[in-house]
Amino acid sequence: MTDDDVLHAFRASEALLEGHFVLSSGRHSGHYLQCARVLMNAERAGELARALAQKIPRDIRSQIDTVVSPAMGGLIIGHEMGRALGKDAIFLERPTGTFELRRGFRLEEGAKVLMVEDVVTTGLSSREAIEAVKREGGEVLAEVALVDRSGGAVDLGVPFFPLIDINFPTYAEDEVPEALAAVPVTKPGSRK
C-alpha cells in the first residue's frame, strides 16, 4: 500500500478534515485525521492493518506476544493488528487520567508487546501507554501507527513504524497563525 493509497482511503472516507482543530496533544492544526471514519469499514481497516504489519521488521514481528493499544483512538486499529498478526489485542483506558489495563486484561510478566496507535503527533499518549505496559509487567518492543504527524521527530523510546508520515503543521496555543485563529475551534480528539 503506497502513501497515495493511504491518503486516498482517508479522503474517500471523509477522514481528512480541514478547519481549526485542537488535537489530543493540545496543539492546534488546520488539519485533522479522523481515523474512526477511515476504520469504520471493516475491510478497509483490515487492509490498513495488514499493510501496517508489513512495516514491522520480521525479527520484531516474530517476538510479539500481545498487541496493546490506548483507548479510544487505538482501539480499532489495535484490534485489526491483532487479527493481522494472529495475536490477542487488548487496550488501555484512563478511568482516572492514567492509562491502565481493566476489564480483566493482564499481561504475563515479561510479555513482548506491540503498541498500536492511530495517530502520533507529540508522542505523549504513546509514552504514557508504554509506561503503563511496563507497570503491568510487559515490555514494548515497538510501536506502529497509521499516521506519524511529527515529521519523523517523535522519540517514543522504542522503534516506531508508521504506515504514513504526514507533516501538517501544528501550533502551540500561543503560536496559532492569525488566519487559523479566525476559524472556529473544534476539539475532536479523545483526551479532555
SERO-4910 file (N, C-alpha, C, O; in steps of 0.05 Angstrom, whole numbers):
BEGIN
 pado doro    nc1    nc2    nc3   cac1   cac2   cac3    cc1    cc2    cc3    oc1    oc2    oc3
  Met    A     17    -23      0      0      0      0     18     25      0     35     28     18
  Thr    A     14     42    -20     31     66    -22     19     89     -5     -3     87      5
  Asp    A     35    110     -1     25    133     13      0    145     -1    -19    153     13
  Asp    A      0    145    -28    -23    155    -42    -48    137    -37    -70    148    -34
  Asp    A    -44    111    -34    -66     93    -28    -78    100      0   -102    100      3
  Val    A    -60    104     19    -68    111     46    -84    137     46   -105    139     58
  Leu    A    -72    158     34    -86    184     32   -113    182     18   -132    194     26
  His    A   -114    165     -3   -139    161    -17   -160    149      2   -184    157      2
  Ala    A   -152    130     18   -170    117     37   -181    138     57   -205    138     64
  Phe    A   -164    156     67   -172    177     85   -191    196     71   -212    203     83
  Arg    A   -185    205     47   -202    224     33   -229    211     26   -250    224     29
  Ala    A   -228    186     16   -253    173      7   -272    169     30   -296    168     26
  Ser    A   -262    166     55   -279    162     78   -284    188     93   -296    187    115
  Glu    A   -277    210     81   -280    236     93   -267    238    121   -278    250    140
  Ala    A   -243    225    123   -229    225    148   -206    246    149   -194    249    170
  Leu    A   -201    259    127   -181    280    127   -197    307    127   -208    315    106
  Leu    A   -197    320    150   -214    344    154   -197    369    154   -173    369    161
  Glu    A   -209    391    145   -196    417    146   -213    436    162   -238    435    161
  Gly    A   -200    453    178   -214    472    195   -194    482    216   -171    487    209
  His    A   -202    485    241   -185    492    263   -190    473    285   -212    472    297
  Phe    A   -170    456    291   -174    434    310   -154    436    332   -131    444    329
  Val    A   -163    429    356   -145    425    379   -141    395    381   -160    380    386
  Leu    A   -117    386    376   -110    358    376   -109    347    405   -108    363    424
  Ser    A   -109    321    408   -107    308    435    -82    318    449    -81    319    474
  Ser    A    -61    324    434    -36    334    446    -39    362    457    -21    372    472
  Gly    A    -61    376    450    -64    404    459    -55    424    438    -60    448    440
  Arg    A    -42    414    417    -32    431    395    -55    437    376    -74    421    374
  His    A    -53    459    361    -73    467    342    -64    460    314    -40    460    308
  Ser    A    -83    455    297    -77    448    269   -100    456    251   -123    457    259
  Gly    A    -93    460    226   -114    465    205   -123    439    192   -141    440    175
  His    A   -112    416    201   -119    390    190   -123    371    213   -109    372    233
  Tyr    A   -142    352    209   -147    331    229   -152    305    214   -166    305    194
  Leu    A   -141    284    225   -145    257    213   -164    242    232   -156    234    254
  Gln    A   -189    239    223   -209    225    239   -207    195    233   -223    185    216
  Cys    A   -189    182    246   -184    153    239   -208    136    243   -211    115    230
  Ala    A   -226    143    261   -250    127    265   -266    125    239   -278    104    234
  Arg    A   -266    146    223   -280    145    197   -266    126    177   -280    111    163
  Val    A   -240    128    175   -226    110    156   -228     81    165   -227     63    149
  Leu    A   -230     77    192   -231     49    203   -259     39    206   -263     15    213
  Met    A   -280     55    200   -307     46    204   -315     23    185   -333      8    190
  Asn    A   -301     22    163   -305      0    144   -286    -23    151   -262    -19    149
  Ala    A   -296    -45    159   -280    -68    169   -260    -77    148   -237    -84    155
  Glu    A   -268    -79    123   -250    -88    102   -226    -69     99   -203    -77     97
  Arg    A   -232    -43     98   -211    -23     96   -193    -23    120   -169    -21    118
  Ala    A   -205    -26    144   -189    -27    169   -170    -51    168   -147    -48    176
  Gly    A   -180    -74    159   -163    -97    157   -140    -94    137   -118   -102    142
  Glu    A   -147    -81    115   -126    -76     94   -104    -57    105    -81    -62    101
  Leu    A   -112    -36    119    -93    -18    131    -76    -32    152    -51    -28    153
  Ala    A    -88    -49    168    -73    -64    189    -53    -84    176    -31    -86    185
  Arg    A    -61    -97    155    -43   -116    141    -19   -100    129      3   -110    130
  Ala    A    -25    -77    118     -3    -60    107     15    -51    130     40    -50    126
  Leu    A      4    -44    152     19    -35    175     36    -57    186     59    -53    194
  Ala    A     25    -81    187     40   -105    197     65   -109    180     86   -118    190
  Gln    A     63   -103    154     86   -107    136    109    -87    142    132    -92    134
  Lys    A    103    -66    156    124    -46    163    141    -55    186    163    -45    190
  Ile    A    132    -75    201    146    -85    225    168   -104    216    162   -124    202
  Pro    A    193    -99    223    215   -118    215    208   -146    226    198   -149    248
  Arg    A    216   -166    210    210   -194    216    220   -202    244    206   -217    258
  Asp    A    244   -193    251    255   -201    277    238   -191    300    236   -204    321
  Ile    A    227   -167    297    209   -157    318    182   -171    317    171   -179    338
  Arg    A    171   -174    293    145   -186    289    144   -215    302    124   -223    313
  Ser    A    166   -229    299    167   -257    309    167   -259    339    162   -280    350
  Gln    A    173   -237    353    175   -237    382    149   -228    396    146   -232    420
  Ile    A    131   -216    382    107   -204    394     89   -225    406     82   -245    393
  Asp    A     82   -221    432     63   -238    446     35   -226    445     15   -241    441
  Thr    A     33   -200    448      7   -187    452      7   -159    439     28   -146    438
  Val    A    -15   -151    428    -19   -124    417    -34   -108    438    -54   -117    449
  Val    A    -23    -84    444    -36    -66    463    -41    -39    450    -23    -29    436
  Ser    A    -64    -27    454    -69     -1    444    -83     17    465    -97      6    482
  Pro    A    -78     43    463    -92     61    482   -120     67    471   -124     72    447
  Ala    A   -140     67    489   -167     75    482   -167    106    483   -154    118    499
  Met    A   -181    117    466   -201    108    447   -188    104    419   -193     84    406
  Gly    A   -170    122    412   -161    123    384   -149     97    374   -152     91    350
  Gly    A   -134     82    390   -121     58    381   -137     33    381   -127     12    372
  Leu    A   -162     34    391   -178     10    395   -182     -6    369   -176    -30    368
  Ile    A   -193      7    349   -200     -8    324   -175    -18    310   -173    -41    302
  Ile    A   -156      0    305   -132     -9    291   -116    -29    308   -104    -47    296
  Gly    A   -117    -27    334   -104    -47    351   -117    -74    348   -103    -94    346
  His    A   -143    -75    348   -157   -100    344   -150   -112    317   -145   -136    315
  Glu    A   -151    -95    296   -144   -105    269   -115   -114    267   -109   -133    252
  Met    A    -97   -101    282    -69   -110    282    -67   -137    296    -51   -154    287
  Gly    A    -82   -141    317    -83   -168    330    -91   -189    310    -79   -210    309
  Arg    A   -112   -183    294   -121   -202    274    -99   -207    253    -94   -230    245
  Ala    A    -87   -185    243    -66   -188    222    -42   -204    232    -30   -218    216
  Leu    A    -36   -202    258    -12   -216    269    -19   -242    282     -1   -257    290
  Gly    A    -45   -248    284    -53   -273    298    -48   -272    328    -41   -293    339
  Lys    A    -50   -248    340    -45   -245    368    -69   -233    382    -85   -220    370
  Asp    A    -70   -237    409    -91   -224    424    -86   -194    424    -63   -185    424
  Ala    A   -108   -178    424   -106   -149    424   -122   -139    448   -146   -145    451
  Ile    A   -108   -124    466   -121   -113    489   -117    -83    489   -102    -73    473
  Phe    A   -130    -69    507   -127    -40    507   -126    -28    535   -135    -40    554
  Leu    A   -114     -4    535   -110     11    560   -132     32    561   -141     43    540
  Glu    A   -141     39    585   -160     60    589   -150     80    610   -131     73    625
  Arg    A   -162    104    611   -155    124    631   -179    131    649   -189    153    647
  Pro    A   -188    113    665   -212    119    681   -207    142    702   -225    156    709
  Thr    A   -182    145    710   -175    166    729   -153    184    718   -140    199    733
  Gly    A   -149    184    692   -129    201    679   -103    188    673    -87    200    659
  Thr    A    -98    164    683    -73    149    678    -80    123    665    -99    109    673
  Phe    A    -65    116    644    -71     91    630    -68     67    648    -49     66    664
  Glu    A    -86     48    645    -85     22    660   -101      1    645   -118      7    629
  Leu    A    -94    -24    650   -110    -46    640   -134    -50    658   -131    -49    682
  Arg    A   -157    -55    646   -182    -61    660   -195    -84    647   -183    -97    630
  Arg    A   -220    -89    653   -237   -110    641   -225   -138    642   -231   -155    625
  Gly    A   -208   -142    662   -196   -169    665   -171   -173    647   -160   -194    647
  Phe    A   -164   -152    632   -139   -154    616   -115   -155    634   -114   -142    655
  Arg    A    -95   -171    626    -70   -171    641    -48   -180    622    -53   -193    601
  Leu    A    -23   -174    630      0   -183    615     16   -202    632     20   -197    656
  Glu    A     26   -223    620     44   -241    634     70   -225    638     78   -208    622
  Glu    A     84   -231    660    109   -217    666    128   -222    643    133   -245    635
  Gly    A    139   -200    632    158   -202    610    145   -205    583    160   -208    563
  Ala    A    119   -203    581    105   -205    555    116   -185    535    120   -161    542
  Lys    A    121   -193    511    131   -176    490    107   -164    476     90   -178    464
  Val    A    106   -137    476     83   -122    467     89   -105    443    110    -93    441
  Leu    A     70   -104    425     69    -85    403     48    -64    411     25    -71    415
  Met    A     57    -39    413     39    -17    418     27     -7    392     42     -4    372
  Val    A      2     -2    391    -12      6    366    -28     32    371    -45     32    389
  Glu    A    -23     52    355    -37     78    357    -49     84    330    -42     73    310
  Asp    A    -68    103    330    -78    112    305    -61    135    294    -50    133    272
  Val    A    -58    157    309    -42    180    300    -22    187    323    -30    188    346
  Val    A      3    193    316     22    203    335     30    231    326     39    235    303
  Thr    A     28    250    344     36    277    339     60    285    356     82    289    346
  Thr    A     56    286    382     78    292    400     89    267    413    111    267    424
  Gly    A     73    246    413     81    221    426     74    219    456     80    199    468
  Leu    A     61    239    466     55    239    495     38    215    503     44    200    522
  Ser    A     16    210    489     -2    187    495     13    161    492     10    143    509
  Ser    A     29    159    471     45    135    467     64    129    490     65    107    500
  Arg    A     79    150    498     98    146    520     83    139    546     93    122    561
  Glu    A     60    151    551     44    144    574     35    115    573     35    101    593
  Ala    A     26    106    549     17     79    546     40     59    549     36     38    561
  Ile    A     63     66    539     87     48    541     94     46    571    101     24    580
  Glu    A     93     67    586     98     66    615     77     48    629     85     33    647
  Ala    A     53     50    621     32     33    633     37      4    628     34    -13    646
  Val    A     46     -3    604     53    -31    598     76    -40    616     75    -63    626
  Lys    A     96    -23    620    118    -30    638    107    -36    666    115    -55    679
  Arg    A     89    -18    676     78    -22    703     62    -48    705     61    -60    726
  Glu    A     51    -57    682     35    -82    682     53   -106    677     42   -129    676
  Gly    A     79   -102    675     97   -125    672    106   -132    644    121   -151    640
  Gly    A     97   -117    624    104   -122    596    127   -106    587    136    -87    600
  Glu    A    137   -113    563    158    -98    550    149    -91    522    143   -108    506
  Val    A    149    -65    516    141    -56    490    165    -58    471    185    -45    476
  Leu    A    163    -75    451    184    -79    432    185    -57    411    207    -49    402
  Ala    A    162    -47    403    160    -27    382    132    -15    383    114    -26    396
  Glu    A    128      7    368    102     18    364     97     22    335    115     28    319
  Val    A     72     18    327     63     24    300     40     43    302     26     44    322
  Ala    A     36     59    281     13     77    280      5     80    251     21     77    233
  Leu    A    -20     86    246    -29     92    219    -14    117    209     -4    117    186
  Val    A    -12    138    226     -1    163    217     19    174    237     14    175    261
  Asp    A     42    183    227     61    199    242     58    228    234     66    235    211
  Arg    A     48    245    251     45    273    245     69    289    255     70    314    252
  Ser    A     89    276    266    112    290    279    133    298    259    152    312    266
  Gly    A    130    290    234    151    296    214    176    279    220    198    287    212
  Gly    A    172    256    232    195    238    238    210    247    263    231    235    269
  Ala    A    201    267    278    216    278    300    209    264    327    224    267    346
  Val    A    188    249    329    179    238    354    198    216    364    208    200    348
  Asp    A    204    217    390    220    196    402    203    182    423    196    194    444
  Leu    A    196    157    418    179    142    437    195    124    455    184    112    474
  Gly    A    222    123    451    238    105    467    239     77    457    252     60    469
  Val    A    223     71    437    222     44    424    222     49    394    215     71    385
  Pro    A    229     29    378    227     32    349    198     39    341    179     29    352
  Phe    A    195     57    321    169     67    313    166     63    283    183     71    267
  Phe    A    144     50    275    139     44    247    111     53    239     91     39    241
  Pro    A    109     78    229     82     88    219     77     78    191     95     72    175
  Leu    A     51     76    184     43     69    157     49     92    138     58     88    116
  Ile    A     45    117    148     49    141    131     58    164    149     50    167    172
  Asp    A     76    180    138     84    205    151     69    228    138     71    231    113
  Ile    A     55    243    153     42    267    143     51    291    160     49    290    184
  Asn    A     61    311    147     72    333    162     55    358    160     63    378    148
  Phe    A     30    357    170     13    380    172     24    397    196     29    385    217
  Pro    A     27    423    192     38    439    215     19    438    239     -5    438    236
  Thr    A     31    439    262     16    442    287     28    465    303     51    472    298
  Tyr    A     12    477    320     20    501    334     12    500    364     -9    489    371
  Ala    A     30    510    381     23    514    409      1    535    409     -2    551    391
  Glu    A    -15    536    431    -37    554    432    -29    584    428    -44    599    416
  Asp    A     -5    591    437      4    619    434     18    624    408     29    646    404
  Glu    A     19    604    390     32    607    364     13    605    340     22    606    317
  Val    A    -13    602    346    -32    598    324    -32    622    305    -35    644    314
  Pro    A    -28    616    279    -28    639    260    -56    652    259    -76    640    265
  Glu    A    -55    678    252    -79    694    253   -102    682    236   -125    682    244
  Ala    A    -95    673    212   -115    661    194   -129    637    207   -153    633    204
  Leu    A   -113    620    220   -124    596    233   -140    604    257   -161    593    263
  Ala    A   -131    624    273   -145    633    297   -172    644    290   -190    644    307
  Ala    A   -176    654    265   -202    665    257   -223    644    252   -247    650    249
  Val    A   -214    618    250   -233    596    244   -243    585    271   -226    581    289
  Pro    A   -269    579    274   -279    568    299   -264    541    305   -258    525    288
  Val    A   -259    538    331   -243    515    340   -261    490    345   -283    493    356
  Thr    A   -251    467    337   -264    441    342   -243    424    357   -220    425    350
  Lys    A   -253    409    377   -235    391    391   -246    362    388   -261    353    405
  Pro    A   -238    348    366   -249    322    361   -235    299    374   -245    276    373
  Gly    A   -212    303    388   -197    281    399   -210    269    424   -231    278    433
  Ser    A   -197    248    434   -209    233    457   -200    242    484   -211    234    504
  Arg    A   -180    259    485   -170    269    511   -183    295    517   -186    312    500
  Lys    A   -192    298    542   -205    323    550   -185    345    556   -192    367    563
***
